């Protein structure tokens, strides 16, 4: 949803393209922050390197996200001078010492280490020069109540009944503020879900904007919306919404309790979390996500509110406190500048 960075064939920063919009937006935000020539390398469907690799002689930094980590290690092995690897997202089954910097989004469950930086929000909409979320005068905005609608995922269920509850609450919120209700789908929203939205719109008045049909007023609503309701599956949309400074409500989704997730919970309850963390650090064990903990933390700190259809009308007048910290990008910049290659350049 962001602008494409200029691509240089002499790029010092290489982004490994996973073809996932939310992931690439964060990698591009980091590269743009550094202000260095950038090379974007599209990965294959299995997240491996393409057959043809450009000249690597000037590469100084590799940015990878999630499943691209193995391609980053393979690319570094081809380079004569060893570039740094900055990984966003948990590096599954990779020793923590194999990477120079690991930037962990807040919904990921990953142990602390000297080269691990944990974020408050994903990097969508972050700015190195802004360390606080702006305070917004609602009178200057006229975009109404906006639902950012995601999709079912590996972590969450989202069916027609859930969708109805979401829109029932959102309509209640919009009516409480005498606003129009708008619903934006995302790149991940399935065709079936768009059918649910269309059917529900017969009883709940709303304007639907389908990403699939090329209608994408996302950036306009970030500038104009009076408040957002975000489905609990999307960390990226939540970050973008929160950084506008307007009230943001998260609609919790029903979690999928997979076997490995349950096993992790049992291990932690038995006091084995330290051992589990060590296995993750050594690359012998993968890790998962914990959206519920992140959402609860943000709610406790008054960044967001959790939506519930039974909330009384007076509770719907909530607004976030002013001057909430938003220094994730600044911390990323400072951490990258401490990497040996960048320290040597400054010297």
C-alpha positions as a Markdown table, in Angstrom:
| # | Residue | x | y | z |
|---|---|---|---|---|
| 1 | Unk | 0.0 | 0.0 | 0.0 |
| 2 | Unk | 3.1 | 2.2 | 0.1 |
| 3 | Unk | 5.2 | 3.7 | -2.6 |
| 4 | Unk | 7.9 | 1.6 | -4.3 |
| 5 | Unk | 11.4 | 2.7 | -3.6 |
| 6 | Unk | 13.9 | 3.6 | -6.4 |
| 7 | Unk | 15.8 | 0.4 | -7.3 |
| 8 | Unk | 19.5 | 0.6 | -8.0 |
| 9 | Unk | 21.5 | -2.1 | -9.7 |
| 10 | Unk | 24.4 | -0.9 | -7.4 |
| 11 | Unk | 22.2 | -1.3 | -4.3 |
| 12 | Unk | 23.9 | -1.3 | -1.0 |
| 13 | Unk | 20.7 | -2.5 | 0.7 |
| 14 | Unk | 19.0 | -5.6 | -0.7 |
| 15 | Unk | 15.4 | -6.4 | 0.2 |
| 16 | Unk | 14.3 | -10.0 | -0.4 |
| 17 | Unk | 10.9 | -9.7 | -1.8 |
| 18 | Unk | 8.4 | -12.2 | -0.3 |
| 19 | Unk | 5.5 | -10.8 | -2.5 |
| 20 | Unk | 3.5 | -10.0 | 0.7 |
| 21 | Unk | 2.4 | -6.4 | 0.8 |
| 22 | Unk | 2.5 | -5.9 | 4.6 |
| 23 | Unk | 6.0 | -7.5 | 4.9 |
| 24 | Unk | 7.5 | -5.5 | 2.1 |
| 25 | Unk | 6.1 | -2.3 | 3.3 |
| 26 | Unk | 8.1 | -2.7 | 6.5 |
| 27 | Unk | 11.3 | -3.7 | 4.7 |
| 28 | Unk | 10.9 | -0.7 | 2.4 |
| 29 | Unk | 10.3 | 1.6 | 5.4 |
| 30 | Unk | 13.6 | 0.5 | 6.9 |
| 31 | Unk | 15.5 | 0.9 | 3.7 |
| 32 | Unk | 14.0 | 4.3 | 3.0 |
| 33 | Unk | 15.0 | 5.4 | 6.6 |
| 34 | Unk | 18.7 | 4.5 | 5.8 |
| 35 | Unk | 18.8 | 6.5 | 2.7 |
| 36 | Unk | 21.0 | 4.1 | 0.8 |
| 37 | Unk | 20.7 | 2.7 | -2.8 |
| 38 | Unk | 18.3 | -0.2 | -2.7 |
| 39 | Unk | 18.0 | -3.4 | -4.7 |
| 40 | Unk | 14.8 | -5.4 | -4.6 |
| 41 | Unk | 15.3 | -9.2 | -5.2 |
| 42 | Unk | 12.0 | -11.1 | -5.9 |
| 43 | Unk | 12.1 | -14.6 | -4.2 |
| 44 | Unk | 10.7 | -17.7 | -5.8 |
| 45 | Unk | 7.4 | -19.2 | -4.5 |
| 46 | Unk | 9.2 | -21.4 | -2.0 |
| 47 | Unk | 11.1 | -18.3 | -0.7 |
| 48 | Unk | 14.4 | -19.4 | -2.3 |
| 49 | Unk | 16.7 | -17.1 | -4.2 |
| 50 | Unk | 16.0 | -16.6 | -7.9 |
| 51 | Unk | 18.3 | -18.4 | -10.4 |
| 52 | Unk | 19.8 | -15.1 | -11.6 |
| 53 | Unk | 21.4 | -12.9 | -8.9 |
| 54 | Unk | 22.7 | -9.4 | -9.6 |
| 55 | Unk | 26.2 | -8.4 | -8.9 |
| 56 | Unk | 26.7 | -8.6 | -5.1 |
| 57 | Unk | 30.0 | -6.7 | -4.8 |
| 58 | Unk | 28.4 | -3.5 | -3.3 |
| 59 | Unk | 25.9 | -5.2 | -1.0 |
| 60 | Unk | 26.3 | -4.1 | 2.7 |
| 61 | Unk | 22.9 | -5.0 | 4.2 |
| 62 | Unk | 20.3 | -7.7 | 3.5 |
| 63 | Unk | 16.7 | -7.1 | 4.8 |
| 64 | Unk | 14.6 | -10.2 | 5.1 |
| 65 | Unk | 11.2 | -10.9 | 6.6 |
| 66 | Unk | 9.9 | -14.1 | 8.0 |
| 67 | Unk | 10.4 | -17.0 | 5.7 |
| 68 | Unk | 13.0 | -15.1 | 3.6 |
| 69 | Unk | 15.6 | -15.7 | 6.3 |
| 70 | Unk | 17.1 | -18.8 | 4.7 |
| 71 | Unk | 17.5 | -17.0 | 1.4 |
| 72 | Unk | 19.2 | -14.2 | 3.2 |
| 73 | Unk | 21.8 | -16.6 | 4.7 |
| 74 | Unk | 22.2 | -18.2 | 1.2 |
| 75 | Unk | 22.8 | -14.8 | -0.4 |
| 76 | Unk | 25.3 | -13.8 | 2.3 |
| 77 | Unk | 27.3 | -17.0 | 1.6 |
| 78 | Unk | 27.7 | -15.9 | -2.1 |
| 79 | Unk | 29.2 | -12.5 | -1.2 |
| 80 | Unk | 33.0 | -11.9 | -1.1 |
| 81 | Unk | 32.6 | -9.3 | 1.6 |
| 82 | Unk | 30.1 | -10.4 | 4.3 |
| 83 | Unk | 27.1 | -8.1 | 4.5 |
| 84 | Unk | 24.9 | -7.7 | 7.6 |
| 85 | Unk | 21.5 | -9.4 | 7.8 |
| 86 | Unk | 18.6 | -7.6 | 9.5 |
| 87 | Unk | 15.7 | -10.0 | 9.9 |
| 88 | Unk | 12.2 | -8.7 | 10.6 |
| 89 | Unk | 10.0 | -11.4 | 12.3 |
| 90 | Unk | 10.9 | -14.5 | 14.1 |
| 91 | Unk | 13.6 | -16.6 | 12.2 |
| 92 | Unk | 12.1 | -20.1 | 12.4 |
| 93 | Unk | 14.7 | -22.8 | 13.3 |
| 94 | Unk | 17.7 | -20.4 | 12.7 |
| 95 | Unk | 20.2 | -19.8 | 15.6 |
| 96 | Unk | 19.9 | -16.3 | 16.9 |
| 97 | Unk | 23.7 | -15.9 | 16.5 |
| 98 | Unk | 23.5 | -16.4 | 12.7 |
| 99 | Unk | 21.9 | -13.0 | 12.3 |
| 100 | Unk | 23.2 | -9.5 | 13.0 |
| 101 | Unk | 19.9 | -8.0 | 14.1 |
| 102 | Unk | 16.5 | -9.5 | 14.6 |
| 103 | Unk | 13.5 | -7.1 | 14.8 |
| 104 | Unk | 10.6 | -8.8 | 16.4 |
| 105 | Unk | 7.0 | -7.5 | 15.8 |
| 106 | Unk | 5.0 | -7.3 | 19.0 |
| 107 | Unk | 2.6 | -10.2 | 18.1 |
| 108 | Unk | 5.5 | -12.6 | 17.9 |
| 109 | Unk | 6.6 | -14.9 | 20.7 |
| 110 | Unk | 10.4 | -14.8 | 20.7 |
| 111 | Unk | 13.0 | -14.7 | 23.5 |
| 112 | Unk | 15.1 | -11.7 | 24.3 |
| 113 | Unk | 18.8 | -11.6 | 23.2 |
| 114 | Unk | 21.5 | -9.0 | 22.7 |
| 115 | Unk | 20.8 | -8.8 | 19.0 |
| 116 | Unk | 17.0 | -8.9 | 19.3 |
| 117 | Unk | 14.9 | -5.7 | 19.2 |
| 118 | Unk | 11.2 | -6.0 | 20.1 |
| 119 | Unk | 8.8 | -3.5 | 18.6 |
| 120 | Unk | 5.7 | -1.9 | 20.1 |
| 121 | Unk | 4.0 | -1.9 | 16.7 |
| 122 | Unk | 4.9 | -3.2 | 13.3 |
| 123 | Unk | 6.8 | -0.6 | 11.2 |
| 124 | Unk | 3.8 | 0.3 | 8.9 |
| 125 | Unk | 3.5 | 4.0 | 9.0 |
| 126 | Unk | 6.5 | 4.5 | 11.3 |
| 127 | Unk | 8.8 | 7.6 | 11.0 |
| 128 | Unk | 12.3 | 7.9 | 12.5 |
| 129 | Unk | 11.7 | 11.6 | 13.0 |
| 130 | Unk | 8.4 | 11.1 | 15.0 |
| 131 | Unk | 8.7 | 9.6 | 18.4 |
| 132 | Unk | 5.1 | 10.2 | 19.5 |
| 133 | Unk | 1.7 | 9.4 | 18.0 |
| 134 | Unk | 0.1 | 12.8 | 17.0 |
| 135 | Unk | -2.8 | 14.3 | 18.9 |
| 136 | Unk | -5.7 | 14.7 | 16.4 |
| 137 | Unk | -8.4 | 17.4 | 16.3 |
| 138 | Unk | -11.5 | 15.3 | 15.4 |
| 139 | Unk | -13.1 | 18.4 | 13.9 |
| 140 | Unk | -10.6 | 18.4 | 11.1 |
| 141 | Unk | -11.6 | 14.9 | 10.0 |
| 142 | Unk | -14.7 | 13.8 | 8.1 |
| 143 | Unk | -14.1 | 10.2 | 7.1 |
| 144 | Unk | -16.5 | 8.6 | 9.5 |
| 145 | Unk | -16.1 | 5.2 | 11.2 |
| 146 | Unk | -13.9 | 2.9 | 9.1 |
| 147 | Unk | -13.6 | -0.9 | 9.4 |
| 148 | Unk | -10.4 | -2.5 | 8.3 |
| 149 | Unk | -11.4 | -6.0 | 7.5 |
| 150 | Unk | -8.8 | -8.7 | 7.3 |
| 151 | Unk | -9.2 | -12.5 | 6.8 |
| 152 | Unk | -9.2 | -15.9 | 8.4 |
| 153 | Unk | -5.6 | -16.9 | 9.2 |
| 154 | Unk | -3.5 | -19.6 | 10.7 |
| 155 | Unk | -4.1 | -18.0 | 14.1 |
| 156 | Unk | -7.8 | -16.9 | 13.9 |
| 157 | Unk | -11.2 | -17.9 | 12.7 |
| 158 | Unk | -13.3 | -15.4 | 10.8 |
| 159 | Unk | -16.7 | -16.5 | 9.5 |
| 160 | Unk | -20.0 | -14.9 | 8.6 |
| 161 | Unk | -21.3 | -14.9 | 12.2 |
| 162 | Unk | -18.1 | -13.2 | 13.4 |
| 163 | Unk | -18.4 | -10.7 | 10.5 |
| 164 | Unk | -22.0 | -9.8 | 11.6 |
| 165 | Unk | -20.9 | -9.2 | 15.2 |
| 166 | Unk | -18.1 | -7.0 | 13.9 |
| 167 | Unk | -20.4 | -4.9 | 11.8 |
| 168 | Unk | -23.1 | -4.7 | 14.4 |
| 169 | Unk | -20.6 | -3.2 | 16.8 |
| 170 | Unk | -19.1 | -0.9 | 14.2 |
| 171 | Unk | -22.5 | 0.4 | 13.2 |
| 172 | Unk | -23.3 | 1.0 | 16.9 |
| 173 | Unk | -20.1 | 3.0 | 17.2 |
| 174 | Unk | -20.8 | 5.0 | 14.0 |
| 175 | Unk | -24.3 | 5.8 | 15.1 |
| 176 | Unk | -23.0 | 6.9 | 18.5 |
| 177 | Unk | -20.9 | 9.5 | 16.8 |
| 178 | Unk | -23.4 | 10.3 | 14.0 |
| 179 | Unk | -21.0 | 9.1 | 11.3 |
| 180 | Unk | -21.2 | 7.0 | 8.1 |
| 181 | Unk | -19.8 | 3.4 | 8.3 |
| 182 | Unk | -17.2 | 2.4 | 5.7 |
| 183 | Unk | -15.7 | -1.1 | 5.3 |
| 184 | Unk | -12.4 | -1.7 | 3.6 |
| 185 | Unk | -11.3 | -5.2 | 2.6 |
| 186 | Unk | -7.6 | -6.2 | 2.5 |
| 187 | Unk | -5.5 | -8.1 | 0.0 |
| 188 | Unk | -6.1 | -11.3 | 2.1 |
| 189 | Unk | -9.9 | -11.0 | 2.3 |
| 190 | Unk | -11.4 | -14.1 | 0.5 |
| 191 | Unk | -14.1 | -13.9 | -2.0 |
| 192 | Unk | -16.5 | -15.7 | 0.3 |
| 193 | Unk | -16.1 | -13.0 | 3.0 |
| 194 | Unk | -16.9 | -10.3 | 0.5 |
| 195 | Unk | -20.2 | -12.1 | -0.1 |
| 196 | Unk | -20.9 | -12.0 | 3.6 |
| 197 | Unk | -20.3 | -8.2 | 3.7 |
| 198 | Unk | -22.6 | -7.7 | 0.7 |
| 199 | Unk | -25.4 | -9.7 | 2.4 |
| 200 | Unk | -25.0 | -8.0 | 5.7 |
| 201 | Unk | -25.1 | -4.6 | 4.1 |
| 202 | Unk | -28.8 | -5.3 | 3.3 |
| 203 | Unk | -29.6 | -4.8 | 7.0 |
| 204 | Unk | -26.7 | -2.7 | 8.3 |
| 205 | Unk | -26.0 | 0.5 | 6.2 |
| 206 | Unk | -22.4 | 0.7 | 5.1 |
| 207 | Unk | -20.2 | 1.5 | 2.1 |
| 208 | Unk | -18.0 | -1.4 | 1.1 |
| 209 | Unk | -14.6 | -0.9 | -0.7 |
| 210 | Unk | -13.3 | -4.1 | -2.2 |
| 211 | Unk | -9.5 | -4.4 | -2.5 |
| 212 | Unk | -10.1 | -7.2 | -5.0 |
| 213 | Unk | -11.9 | -4.8 | -7.4 |
| 214 | Unk | -9.1 | -2.2 | -7.3 |
| 215 | Unk | -10.9 | 0.2 | -4.9 |
| 216 | Unk | -8.3 | 1.1 | -2.4 |
| 217 | Unk | -9.0 | 4.4 | -0.4 |
| 218 | Unk | -6.8 | 3.1 | 2.4 |
| 219 | Unk | -4.4 | 6.1 | 2.5 |
| 220 | Unk | -7.3 | 8.5 | 2.2 |
| 221 | Unk | -9.0 | 7.1 | 5.2 |
| 222 | Unk | -5.7 | 7.1 | 7.2 |
| 223 | Unk | -5.8 | 10.9 | 6.6 |
| 224 | Unk | -9.6 | 11.4 | 7.1 |
| 225 | Unk | -11.2 | 8.7 | 9.2 |
| 226 | Unk | -12.6 | 9.7 | 12.6 |
| 227 | Unk | -12.1 | 6.3 | 14.1 |
| 228 | Unk | -11.1 | 2.7 | 13.1 |
| 229 | Unk | -12.3 | -0.8 | 13.9 |
| 230 | Unk | -9.7 | -3.3 | 13.0 |
| 231 | Unk | -10.1 | -7.1 | 12.9 |
| 232 | Unk | -7.7 | -8.8 | 15.3 |
| 233 | Unk | -5.8 | -10.8 | 12.7 |
| 234 | Unk | -3.9 | -7.9 | 11.1 |
| 235 | Unk | -1.0 | -6.4 | 12.9 |
| 236 | Unk | -0.1 | -4.2 | 10.0 |
| 237 | Unk | -3.5 | -2.6 | 9.6 |
| 238 | Unk | -3.6 | -2.0 | 13.4 |
| 239 | Unk | -0.2 | -0.3 | 13.3 |
| 240 | Unk | -1.3 | 2.0 | 10.5 |
| 241 | Unk | -4.5 | 2.9 | 12.2 |
| 242 | Unk | -2.9 | 3.6 | 15.6 |
| 243 | Unk | -0.3 | 5.9 | 14.1 |
| 244 | Unk | -3.0 | 8.2 | 12.8 |
| 245 | Unk | -3.8 | 9.3 | 16.4 |
| 246 | Unk | -7.6 | 8.7 | 16.1 |
| 247 | Unk | -9.5 | 6.2 | 18.3 |
| 248 | Unk | -8.8 | 2.6 | 17.3 |
| 249 | Unk | -10.9 | -0.4 | 18.3 |
| 250 | Unk | -9.7 | -3.9 | 17.9 |
| 251 | Unk | -12.3 | -6.6 | 17.2 |
| 252 | Unk | -11.0 | -9.8 | 18.8 |
| 253 | Unk | -11.3 | -13.0 | 16.7 |
| 254 | Unk | -11.6 | -16.6 | 17.9 |
| 255 | Unk | -8.2 | -18.1 | 18.1 |
| 256 | Unk | -7.2 | -21.4 | 16.5 |
| 257 | Unk | -5.6 | -23.6 | 19.2 |
| 258 | Unk | -3.2 | -25.7 | 17.2 |
| 259 | Unk | -1.3 | -28.6 | 18.8 |
| 260 | Unk | 2.1 | -26.7 | 19.0 |
| 261 | Unk | 0.4 | -23.7 | 20.5 |
| 262 | Unk | -1.2 | -25.8 | 23.2 |
| 263 | Unk | 2.1 | -27.6 | 23.8 |
| 264 | Unk | 3.9 | -24.3 | 24.2 |
| 265 | Unk | 1.3 | -23.1 | 26.8 |
| 266 | Unk | 1.6 | -26.4 | 28.7 |
| 267 | Unk | 5.4 | -26.1 | 28.7 |
| 268 | Unk | 5.3 | -22.6 | 30.1 |
| 269 | Unk | 2.8 | -23.5 | 32.8 |
| 270 | Unk | 5.1 | -26.3 | 33.9 |
| 271 | Unk | 7.9 | -23.8 | 34.3 |
| 272 | Unk | 9.8 | -24.8 | 31.2 |
| 273 | Unk | 9.8 | -21.4 | 29.4 |
| 274 | Unk | 13.5 | -20.9 | 30.0 |
| 275 | Unk | 14.4 | -24.2 | 28.4 |
| 276 | Unk | 12.0 | -23.5 | 25.5 |
| 277 | Unk | 13.6 | -20.1 | 24.9 |
| 278 | Unk | 17.0 | -21.7 | 24.8 |
| 279 | Unk | 15.9 | -24.2 | 22.2 |
| 280 | Unk | 14.5 | -21.4 | 20.1 |
| 281 | Unk | 17.8 | -19.4 | 20.4 |
| 282 | Unk | 19.8 | -22.5 | 19.3 |
| 283 | Unk | 17.5 | -22.9 | 16.3 |
| 284 | Unk | 16.2 | -26.3 | 17.5 |
| 285 | Unk | 12.6 | -25.1 | 18.1 |
| 286 | Unk | 10.3 | -22.7 | 16.3 |
| 287 | Unk | 8.2 | -20.1 | 18.0 |
| 288 | Unk | 4.7 | -18.7 | 17.5 |
| 289 | Unk | 2.5 | -15.7 | 17.9 |
| 290 | Unk | 0.6 | -14.2 | 20.8 |
| 291 | Unk | -1.8 | -11.5 | 19.4 |
| 292 | Unk | -4.0 | -11.6 | 22.5 |
| 293 | Unk | -1.2 | -10.6 | 24.9 |
| 294 | Unk | -0.2 | -7.8 | 22.5 |
| 295 | Unk | -3.7 | -6.5 | 22.2 |
| 296 | Unk | -4.2 | -6.7 | 26.0 |
| 297 | Unk | -1.0 | -4.7 | 26.6 |
| 298 | Unk | -2.0 | -2.0 | 24.1 |
| 299 | Unk | -5.5 | -1.8 | 25.7 |
| 300 | Unk | -3.9 | -1.5 | 29.2 |
| 301 | Unk | -1.7 | 1.3 | 28.0 |
| 302 | Unk | -4.7 | 3.1 | 26.4 |
| 303 | Unk | -3.4 | 2.9 | 22.8 |
| 304 | Unk | -6.6 | 0.9 | 21.8 |
| 305 | Unk | -9.9 | -0.4 | 23.0 |
| 306 | Unk | -11.2 | -3.9 | 22.6 |
| 307 | Unk | -14.6 | -4.0 | 20.8 |
| 308 | Unk | -17.5 | -5.9 | 22.2 |
| 309 | Unk | -21.2 | -5.7 | 21.0 |
| 310 | Unk | -22.5 | -5.4 | 24.6 |
| 311 | Unk | -20.5 | -2.2 | 25.5 |
| 312 | Unk | -22.8 | 0.6 | 26.7 |
| 313 | Unk | -23.0 | 3.8 | 24.6 |
| 314 | Unk | -21.0 | 5.9 | 27.1 |
| 315 | Unk | -18.0 | 3.6 | 26.6 |
| 316 | Unk | -18.0 | 4.3 | 22.9 |
| 317 | Unk | -16.8 | 7.9 | 23.5 |
| 318 | Unk | -13.3 | 6.7 | 24.3 |
| 319 | Unk | -10.3 | 8.5 | 22.9 |
| 320 | Unk | -6.6 | 7.7 | 23.3 |
| 321 | Unk | -4.4 | 9.7 | 25.5 |
| 322 | Unk | -2.1 | 12.3 | 24.0 |
| 323 | Unk | 1.6 | 11.9 | 23.6 |
| 324 | Unk | 1.8 | 8.1 | 23.4 |
| 325 | Unk | 5.3 | 7.0 | 22.5 |
| 326 | Unk | 6.0 | 5.7 | 19.0 |
| 327 | Unk | 9.8 | 5.4 | 18.8 |
| 328 | Unk | 10.1 | 2.0 | 17.1 |
| 329 | Unk | 11.7 | 3.3 | 13.9 |
| 330 | Unk | 14.2 | 5.4 | 15.8 |
| 331 | Unk | 15.2 | 2.4 | 17.8 |
| 332 | Unk | 15.6 | 0.4 | 14.6 |
| 333 | Unk | 17.8 | 3.1 | 13.1 |
| 334 | Unk | 20.0 | 3.3 | 16.2 |
| 335 | Unk | 20.4 | -0.5 | 16.3 |
| 336 | Unk | 21.4 | -0.7 | 12.6 |
| 337 | Unk | 23.8 | 2.1 | 13.0 |
| 338 | Unk | 25.6 | 0.1 | 15.7 |
| 339 | Unk | 26.3 | -2.8 | 13.4 |
| 340 | Unk | 30.0 | -3.2 | 12.6 |
| 341 | Unk | 29.7 | -2.3 | 8.9 |
| 342 | Unk | 28.0 | 1.0 | 9.7 |
| 343 | Unk | 30.3 | 1.9 | 12.6 |
| 344 | Unk | 33.3 | 1.3 | 10.3 |
| 345 | Unk | 31.7 | 3.5 | 7.6 |
| 346 | Unk | 31.2 | 6.4 | 10.1 |
| 347 | Unk | 34.8 | 6.0 | 11.3 |
